Amino acid sequence: RMAHEVGALAVIDAVHYAPHGPIDVKALGCDFLLCSAYKFFVPHVGVLYGRREVFERLRTYKVRPQSPEVPEKIETGTLNHEGLAGAAAAVDFIASLGRPYMEAFRDALGGASGRRAEALAGMHAIEAYEAPLCQRLLDGLAQIPGVRIFGPPEGHPRTPTVSFTLDGRHPAEVARFLGERGLFVWDGDFYAVTLVERLGLAEKGGLVRVGLAPYNTAEEIDRLLEAVEELARSSKVA
């Protein structure tokens, strides 16, 4: 709304949120929304939603033979057909997760029916499953001396992705330590270069990031917490 009040377009980067909860572009009122489908179990395929009346005015770079109409005007040539097939299969997978919970999330489906309703129920089911896992991770990390958690304050909405640092340890060292125990996390700036610089962490290797998904378990969370605590107790300093 604030963007539109000053004549600007509202563009949402949903790449991180997309695999963790339902998105309603009409309710958001955005002009464009982008995400990467690989985040929700698809091969590498880019996703762009555009409000038609805005999309039609948008000047795009394309090969001359390509249609000037929406949505073809945004494409540069032959489509990634195998990736699109994977995207359709991923939507079917998410819908399959939702079928057992259609009644439980009936009030949240907004009158949707068919596969759309199943996919929405699937996203709500994913959100409901991941939230307590994330809280388990946050609560456990908060109890480990030397761990500093970065992100929204307690009580604020968040995705089940947790970034932290461990005193005296380089993030890459923490990631290697966990990886050797079958716990796979990421370290660095995660493309948020400016943010990590502003946090004063760029010269220290950034952060450790733990991302949860529907296939993770409470047992894995506990294993990770035990490993971080073991490393925190060690006297070795990076």
N, C-alpha and C positions, 0 to 999 in steps of 0.2 A: 504493500500500500504506500509506504513512504517513497519507494522508488518511482511509482507511478505518479505520485503527487508532484514530482519535479520533472516529469517527462522522461524518466529513465526506464530502461527495461529491467525486469526482475529475472535474474539468471541464478539457478540453484545448482550447486555441485553436490549431487546426492550419492557420489561414488561410495562413501563409507557407510551411509545409513541404509542404502538400498537393500542389503541382504538381511537386515535386522528388524524391519518393520514395514507395515503397509504405507504406501505413498498415494495421496490423492491430489493430483496436480490442479484440479478445479478448485478444491478447497483451499489450496495454497495460493491460488491466483497468480502463479508465476507465468512468465512469458516463455521461458525455456528451462528445461531440467535435463541434466546430463548425468550419466553414470557409466561404469564399466561392468558389463554383464558377467565378466569372470568372477566378480565378487559374489555372485549368487549361483555358482556351480556351472557356469557356461564357459566355453572357449573364449578367447579374446575377441570381443565384439563391443563396439561402442554403441551407446544408447543415447538418443537425443529426442526429447519431447519438445515440440514447438507449438505455441498457440497459432492456429492457422492464419488468422488475419495478420499477425506479426510476421510469421514465417513467409507469407507471400510477398511481403515488402522487403525481405532480407536479400541483399545482394550476396551471392555466393560464387566462389571460384569452382569451375567445373570444366570438364572437357566439352568441346563444342557440340558433339553429337548428343550429349546428355540432355534430357528433357528439362525445360525451365520450370516445370510445374512442381508443386509440393507433393510428395517428399523427395522425388527423384533429383531435384535441383541441388541437394546437399551431397549427393553421391559423386564419386570421381570416376566410376567405371563399373566393371564387373563386381557384383556383390560377393560377399564372403558367405557363400551358400552353406558350406559345412558348419560355419559358426552360427548361422541363423537356425539351422536344424538343431544344433546343440542348445540354442536359446529356447526354442520351442519345447525341447525335451526337459529343460530345467524348469520351465513353467509347469509342465505336467508333473514333475517331481514335487514341486512345492504344493501343487494342488492335491497331490496324493497325501501329503502330510496333513492337509486341512480336512480331508473327508471325515476322519473320525471325530472331528471337533466342530462340525457345522452347527450343531445345536448349542454347544457351549459358547460360541462366539456369534450366535444369531443376531444379537442386538448391535453388534459392531459391523455387520456386513452391509448396512445401508440399503437394503432391498436388492442387493446384487443376486444374481442367479447363475446357474451353470458353472463353467470352469472358473469364471471370475470370482464367484462366491467361494469356491473351493480354494483358489489361490489366496484370496484375502484371509480365509480361515487359516490357511497354512502359514501366512506371515504372522498372524496373531499368535499362532501356536509356537512358532519359532521365538517370538518376542517373549512369550510367557515362560518358555523353557530356558532361554539364555539369561534372563534377568537374575534369577537366584544364583546361577553359576557365577555371574559377574560379581554379585554382592559377596559371595563366598570368597572370591579371589581378593576383592578389595579389603574385606575384613581381615583376611589372613595376612596380606602384605602389610597392613597398618600395624600389625603386632610385631613385625620383624625389625629389630634395631638397625638403623642405617638406611632403611628404605624410605624414599620420598616419592609419593604418588603425584602425578600430574593429571589434571582434568577438572571437570566441573565439580563444585562442592557437593557434599552429600545432600541428597534430597532433590537434586536437579536431574532432569532427564539425561540419559547418556546411552551410548551404544556399548555393547560388551567388549570394549577394547580398552586395555589399561596400559598406560605408559608409566615407567618408574625408573629411578636411578638407585644405585646401591653405593653408599659411601666407600671410597677406597678401591672401587672396582670400575674398570672401563666397561661400558655397555657391551662391547664386542666380546670381552672376556666372560661376562655374564651369559651372553647368548651361546657361546661355545660350551660353557659349563653345562647349561641346560640341554643343549643339543646332544652332548655326549650321554645324556640320560634319557634320550628319546623324547625330549620336550622342545618343540621347535617354535622359537620366537624370532623377532627381528630386532636389529639394533641400528641406530643411526638417526637420520632426520625424517625419513619416510616422505621425502619430497617437500616437507614443510620447512624449507631452509630458513626463511625469514623468522618464523616463529621460534625455531630452535636457537637461532642467533640471539633473538630478543630475550630468551630465557637464560642466556649466558652459558649454553651447553654445547655450542658448536665445537669449541676447542677441546671439550671433554668427551667427544664421541657421541653426543646426542643422548638418546634414551634407549631403554629396552621396552619393546612393545609386545604385549600378549593379546592376541585376538581370538575370541571365542566364536564357535560356530555350533550349529545344531547337533553335530556329531561328537562334540566334546562331552566329558563326563565329570562328575564331582570327584571321582577317583583321580582323574588327571589333574584337576585343580589342586588336590591335596599333595600329589607327587611334586608339582611345581613349587608349592609353598615350602615343602620339606627341603627341596634342593636349594631354593633361595636362602632359606634359613641356615642350611649347612654352609653355604658360601659366605654368608654374613658372619658366621662364627669363626671362620678361618682367619688366621693371623696374617695370611699372605696379602700384600698390598700390590695393586697393579702399578 
